[in-house]
């Protein structure tokens, strides 16, 4: 038995003997178990069950039962089920009592106990909006029937309560997800607005840098050294590259608002194009002519020349440095020469040490008279 399960039962009947019988069946009586066993052994009868450990409350009229249900709901301790007699003069009958019980607590499971009815059963079922909350047991009934009904309907009430809690949890999770989604959409809008503002702020100084570097180049034309002109050309080239990167970032930001389609893209062609642009910037920065036959991957034709591969190129362009790197071969040569000088010095020291040791071990020259 689950200690957290609701095992509260209400019995509404006008006969006190019925209440005593229900208590013998449903309420646990551990102290009387020995007497029941002795009685059964003496008279040769089956021992009555000692009770299932239910919490049974009694009401002897319909209005009293309605009041108990209302009080239990207000106290937060509702009944899981109720046994209701059909005829309880002079007050409410069973049908009217069940109607009022369900107005207060629609979840309570009801069993009508009767030997006869003043209403046709079809009328009772239509009037009560039974759904799956009502069972009928005919008098006289067996004790095992009452016990099984109590066990089954209280377990059903508990399962219905758990399903309601799960549904409430799911609805709360859906509301939280909806709120989170709305917050994310708002954050995306704010990030897009921020990106546009930042791009505008970055584009303005780059444009000014490019314009004034061009004016300075015109003023110094023919009056400046090659080094100064080289520096100006590098400033102009990097200003152009910065403007292109800003435009590419804006294009990528707009791509999130466009419906995406999965299409094959020839990455080798895009890589060769980016490599060619990089080598052109590298050659222009150093004033040399470069002719390259490098290929990145096999030369495969594009799957569809009409498809736009610009987004993939913009993503790959981020991997290519905007500023051409320094001549790594020259640096490597300097490192090799420096290493060669160090090794030559080590060899000279080693030979010098050998010579000193050899001179030390030579026999002494004879002295003259």
C-alpha positions in Angstrom: 0.0 0.0 0.0 1.3 3.4 -1.0 1.3 5.6 2.1 0.8 8.7 -0.1 -2.3 7.3 -1.8 -5.7 8.9 -1.0 -7.7 6.2 0.9 -10.4 8.5 2.3 -13.9 7.1 1.7 -17.4 8.6 2.5 -20.4 6.4 3.2 -23.8 8.0 2.9 -26.6 5.7 4.2 -29.5 6.1 6.6 -29.0 2.7 8.3 -26.4 2.4 11.1 -26.0 -1.3 10.6 -24.7 -0.7 7.1 -22.1 1.7 8.5 -20.9 -1.0 10.9 -20.6 -3.6 8.1 -18.6 -1.2 6.0 -16.2 -0.5 8.9 -15.6 -4.2 9.4 -14.7 -4.5 5.7 -12.7 -1.4 5.1 -11.3 -0.1 8.4 -8.2 -2.0 9.8 -8.8 -3.7 13.2 -5.5 -5.3 14.2 -6.6 -5.8 17.8 -9.7 -7.8 16.9 -7.9 -10.1 14.4 -7.2 -12.8 17.1 -10.9 -12.9 18.1 -12.0 -13.2 14.5 -9.7 -16.1 13.9 -10.9 -17.9 17.2 -14.5 -17.3 16.2 -14.0 -18.7 12.7 -12.2 -21.8 14.1 -15.0 -22.4 16.7 -17.9 -22.2 14.3 -16.2 -23.5 11.2 -16.7 -20.3 9.2 -14.3 -18.3 7.0 -12.6 -15.5 8.9 -13.8 -12.1 7.9 -11.2 -9.8 6.5 -9.6 -7.5 9.1 -10.0 -4.4 6.9 -8.0 -2.8 4.2 -6.8 0.3 6.1 -9.1 2.8 4.6 -10.2 6.0 6.3 -14.0 5.8 6.4 -16.3 8.8 7.3 -20.0 8.3 7.8 -23.0 10.5 6.8 -26.6 9.4 7.5 -28.4 11.8 5.2 -27.7 13.2 1.8 -27.2 16.8 3.0 -24.8 15.7 5.6 -22.8 13.9 3.0 -22.7 17.0 0.8 -21.5 19.0 3.7 -18.7 16.6 4.5 -17.5 16.6 0.9 -17.5 20.4 0.8 -15.5 20.6 4.0 -13.0 18.0 2.8 -12.4 20.0 -0.4 -11.9 23.2 1.5 -9.5 21.5 3.9 -7.4 20.1 0.9 -8.2 16.5 1.9 -10.8 15.3 -0.7 -12.5 11.9 -0.7 -11.3 9.4 -3.3 -14.7 7.7 -3.5 -18.2 7.6 -1.9 -20.7 4.8 -1.3 -24.2 6.4 -1.6 -27.5 4.7 -0.8 -30.3 5.3 -3.3 -33.2 5.8 -0.8 -32.6 7.9 2.4 -35.9 9.3 3.6 -36.9 11.9 4.5 -34.0 13.8 2.9 -32.3 13.7 -0.5 -32.3 10.5 -2.5 -29.2 9.0 -3.9 -29.4 10.7 -7.4 -29.8 14.2 -5.9 -27.0 13.5 -3.5 -24.6 12.4 -6.2 -25.5 15.5 -8.3 -24.6 17.8 -5.5 -21.4 15.8 -4.7 -20.1 16.2 -8.2 -20.9 19.9 -8.3 -18.5 20.3 -5.4 -15.9 17.7 -6.4 -16.2 16.3 -9.9 -13.3 13.9 -9.4 -14.8 11.8 -6.6 -15.7 8.2 -7.6 -19.2 7.1 -6.6 -20.8 3.7 -6.0 -24.6 3.6 -5.6 -25.9 0.9 -3.2 -29.5 0.0 -3.7 -32.0 -2.9 -3.7 -34.5 -1.0 -5.9 -34.7 2.4 -7.6 -37.4 5.1 -7.9 -35.9 6.1 -11.3 -35.3 4.1 -14.5 -31.6 3.5 -14.8 -31.5 5.1 -18.2 -32.8 8.3 -16.7 -30.3 8.1 -13.9 -27.4 7.7 -16.2 -28.5 10.6 -18.4 -29.3 12.9 -15.5 -26.0 12.4 -13.7 -23.6 12.8 -16.7 -21.9 9.6 -15.4 -18.9 9.5 -17.7 -16.6 7.0 -15.9 -17.3 8.0 -12.3 -20.2 5.8 -11.3 -20.8 2.2 -10.4 -23.9 0.4 -9.1 -23.9 -2.4 -6.6 -27.1 -4.3 -5.7 -28.1 -5.1 -2.1 -27.4 -7.5 -0.5 -23.7 -7.4 -1.5 -20.8 -9.5 -0.5 -17.9 -8.1 1.5 -15.3 -8.9 -1.1 -17.3 -6.8 -3.6 -17.0 -3.8 -1.3 -13.3 -4.4 -0.7 -12.5 -4.7 -4.4 -14.5 -1.6 -5.3 -12.8 0.4 -2.7 -9.3 -0.8 -3.8 -10.0 -0.2 -7.5 -11.7 3.1 -7.3 -9.2 4.7 -4.9 -6.4 3.5 -7.2 -8.3 5.0 -10.2 -8.7 8.3 -8.3 -4.9 8.4 -7.6 -4.0 7.6 -11.2 -6.4 10.4 -12.4 -4.8 12.8 -10.0 -1.3 11.9 -11.2 -2.4 12.3 -14.9 -3.8 15.7 -14.0 -0.5 16.7 -12.3 1.5 15.4 -15.4 -0.8 17.4 -17.7 -0.3 20.5 -15.5 3.5 20.0 -15.6 3.4 19.7 -19.4 1.3 22.8 -19.8 3.7 24.7 -17.5 6.6 23.4 -19.6 4.9 24.5 -22.8 4.3 28.0 -21.3 7.9 28.2 -20.2 9.1 27.2 -23.7 6.8 29.7 -25.3 8.1 32.4 -23.0 11.7 31.4 -23.7 11.1 31.3 -27.5 9.6 34.8 -27.3 12.6 36.0 -25.3 15.0 34.4 -27.8 13.2 36.1 -30.7 13.5 39.4 -28.9 17.2 38.8 -28.3 17.7 38.0 -31.9 16.0 41.2 -33.0 18.2 43.2 -30.5 21.3 41.4 -31.8 20.4 42.2 -35.4 19.8 45.9 -34.5 23.1 45.9 -32.6 24.9 44.3 -35.6 23.6 46.9 -38.0 24.6 49.7 -35.6 28.1 48.3 -35.1 28.6 47.7 -38.8 27.5 51.3 -39.5 29.9 52.6 -36.9 32.8 50.5 -38.3 32.1 51.3 -41.9 32.3 55.0 -41.3 36.0 55.1 -40.0 37.1 52.6 -42.7 35.6 54.9 -45.4 37.3 57.9 -43.9 40.6 56.0 -43.6 40.4 54.9 -47.3 39.4 58.4 -48.5 42.2 60.2 -46.6 44.8 57.6 -47.6 43.9 58.2 -51.2 44.2 61.9 -50.8 47.5 61.5 -49.1 48.7 59.3 -51.9 47.8 62.0 -54.4 49.6 64.7 -52.4 52.7 62.6 -52.1 52.7 61.3 -55.7 56.3 61.7 -57.0 57.5 63.2 -53.8 57.7 60.2 -51.5 59.9 57.2 -51.2 58.8 53.7 -52.3 58.5 52.7 -48.7 56.0 55.4 -47.9 54.0 54.6 -51.0 54.1 50.9 -50.0 52.7 51.7 -46.5 49.9 53.8 -48.1 49.0 51.0 -50.4 48.7 48.5 -47.6 46.5 50.9 -45.6 44.2 51.3 -48.6 44.1 47.5 -49.3 43.2 46.7 -45.6 40.5 49.4 -45.6 38.9 47.7 -48.6 39.2 44.3 -47.0 37.6 45.6 -43.8 34.7 47.0 -45.8 34.3 43.7 -47.6 34.3 41.8 -44.3 31.6 44.1 -42.9 29.4 43.5 -45.9 29.9 39.8 -45.7 28.9 39.8 -42.0 25.8 41.7 -42.8 25.0 39.2 -45.5 25.4 36.4 -43.1 23.1 38.1 -40.6 20.4 38.4 -43.2 20.8 34.8 -44.1 19.1 33.8 -40.9 15.9 35.4 -42.0 15.8 33.5 -45.3 14.5 30.0 -45.8 17.5 27.7 -46.1 17.7 25.0 -48.8 20.1 22.1 -48.8 22.2 22.3 -52.0 25.5 20.7 -53.1 28.3 23.3 -53.3 31.7 22.9 -55.0 34.0 23.9 -52.2 37.1 23.3 -54.3 36.1 26.0 -56.7 35.3 28.4 -53.9 38.7 27.6 -52.3 40.5 28.2 -55.5 38.8 31.5 -56.0 39.6 32.6 -52.4 43.2 31.5 -52.9 43.5 33.5 -56.0 42.2 36.6 -54.4 44.5 36.1 -51.4 47.6 35.7 -53.7 46.6 38.8 -55.6 46.5 40.8 -52.4 49.8 39.2 -51.4 51.4 40.1 -54.7 50.0 43.6 -54.7 51.3 44.2 -51.2 54.9 43.3 -52.2 54.9 44.6 -55.8 55.7 41.1 -57.3 54.1 39.1 -60.0 52.9 35.7 -58.8 51.8 32.9 -61.1 50.5 29.9 -59.3 49.2 26.6 -60.4 48.1 25.4 -57.0 44.8 23.6 -56.7 42.8 22.8 -53.7 41.2 19.4 -54.2 40.3 17.9 -57.6 38.9 20.1 -60.3 35.3 18.9 -60.3 32.6 20.8 -62.1 30.1 22.6 -60.0 26.8 20.6 -59.6 24.8 23.5 -60.8 26.3 26.8 -62.1 23.1 28.7 -61.4 23.2 28.0 -57.7 24.5 30.8 -55.5 27.5 29.6 -53.5 28.2 33.0 -51.9 27.2 32.1 -48.4 29.7 29.2 -48.3 32.3 31.5 -49.7 31.6 34.1 -47.1 32.1 31.5 -44.4 35.3 30.2 -45.9 36.7 33.7 -46.4 36.8 34.1 -42.6 39.4 31.3 -42.5 41.7 33.3 -44.9 43.6 36.1 -43.2 42.8 39.6 -44.5 46.4 40.7 -44.1 48.9 38.7 -46.2 51.4 36.9 -43.9 55.1 37.7 -43.9 57.5 35.7 -45.9 57.9 32.6 -43.8 60.6 31.2 -46.1 62.8 34.2 -45.4 62.3 33.7 -41.7 63.0 30.0 -42.0 66.2 30.8 -43.9 67.3 33.1 -41.2 66.7 30.5 -38.6 68.7 27.9 -40.6 71.6 30.3 -41.0 71.5 31.2 -37.3 71.5 27.5 -36.5 74.4 26.9 -38.9 76.5 29.6 -37.2 75.8 28.1 -33.8 76.7 24.7 -34.9 79.9 26.0 -36.6 80.9 27.7 -33.3 80.3 24.5 -31.4 82.5 22.6 -33.8 85.3 25.2 -33.5 85.1 25.0 -29.7 85.2 21.3 -29.8 88.3 21.3 -32.1 90.0 23.9 -30.0 89.4 21.8 -26.9 90.9 18.8 -28.6 93.9 20.8 -29.7 94.5 22.0 -26.2 94.3 18.5 -24.8 96.7 17.2 -27.5 99.2 20.0 -26.7 99.0 19.2 -23.0 99.9 15.6 -23.6 102.8 16.2 -25.9 106.3 15.2 -24.4 108.3 18.1 -23.2 111.0 19.3 -25.6 114.6 18.7 -24.5 116.4 21.8 -23.2 119.7 22.9 -24.6 122.9 23.0 -22.6 
